[in-house]
Amino acid sequence: GAVVSQHPSWVICKSGTSVKIECRSLDFQATTMFWYRQFPKQSLMLMATSNEGSKATYEQGVEKDKFLINHASLTLSTLTVTSAHPEDSSFYICSASDVNQETQYFGPGTRLLVL
Amino acid sequence: AQSVTQPDIHITVSEGASLELRCNYSYGATPYLFWYVQSPGQGLQLLLKYFSGDTLVQGIKGFEAEFKRSQSSFNLRKPSVHWSDAAEYFCAVGASNAGNMLTFGGGTRLMVKP
């Protein structure tokens, strides 16, 4: 149980385009989902927290207009990187917690390369 | 503010040897503590967690961790390491529940010698 999937697993795009990453909880309802960014050989950096049906809460320094997060259902959250630039290239990981909110379960990550 | 320190960036052990990965935290109340493992290019897998009760917790893959409040530590141990344990290990601390933000340590990369 407690499986979280992400799609796509990797994506290459041209500078200036937008990329959407999906995060799904497969066998539980995720009341809260989190989006992290991870640079090579570094720890995870929380970007934003989203609760189903409400606006995401962004961490300081994260541009909400650039990283659009939607949590429209209890099993799906999406992260859209708008007008992507090479500096947005990174590994993006989502996690989800259920109504008990005791544990975060992580997706496999999405590697984004912006050319 | 809560913080997590993993003092060892890299650790190399021989296969079959015992392992201890250190984790120290700073948190004003009783923390929720987690250990996650990340294989290259993958997401994080939960190894074990501590919320309350018995301070020695058992996890998957033969790992265990002990919560020591007096030392603000939550060290991860395994009696006999397997080559497949080579990965990055992250300790994390949460607020009253992990539905709130987790704070991660910098990670410890484990390498296993044959």
Chai-1 contact restraints between the chains, C-beta under 6 A:
chainA,res_idxA,chainB,res_idxB,connection_type,confidence,min_distance_angstrom,max_distance_angstrom,comment,restraint_id
A,T32,B,G99,contact,1.0,0.0,6.0,A-B,restraint_1
A,S43,B,F104,contact,1.0,0.0,6.0,A-B,restraint_2
A,S43,B,G106,contact,1.0,0.0,6.0,A-B,restraint_3
A,S43,B,G107,contact,1.0,0.0,6.0,A-B,restraint_4
A,L44,B,F104,contact,1.0,0.0,6.0,A-B,restraint_5
A,I93,B,G43,contact,1.0,0.0,6.0,A-B,restraint_6
A,S97,B,A98,contact,1.0,0.0,6.0,A-B,restraint_7
A,S97,B,G99,contact,1.0,0.0,6.0,A-B,restraint_8
A,Q101,B,N97,contact,1.0,0.0,6.0,A-B,restraint_9
A,Q101,B,G99,contact,1.0,0.0,6.0,A-B,restraint_10
A,E102,B,N97,contact,1.0,0.0,6.0,A-B,restraint_11
A,E102,B,A98,contact,1.0,0.0,6.0,A-B,restraint_12
A,T103,B,A98,contact,1.0,0.0,6.0,A-B,restraint_13
A,Q104,B,A98,contact,1.0,0.0,6.0,A-B,restraint_14
A,F106,B,G43,contact,1.0,0.0,6.0,A-B,restraint_15
A,F106,B,L44,contact,1.0,0.0,6.0,A-B,restraint_16
A,G107,B,G43,contact,1.0,0.0,6.0,A-B,restraint_17
A,P108,B,Q42,contact,1.0,0.0,6.0,A-B,restraint_18
A,P108,B,G43,contact,1.0,0.0,6.0,A-B,restraint_19
A,G109,B,G43,contact,1.0,0.0,6.0,A-B,restraint_20
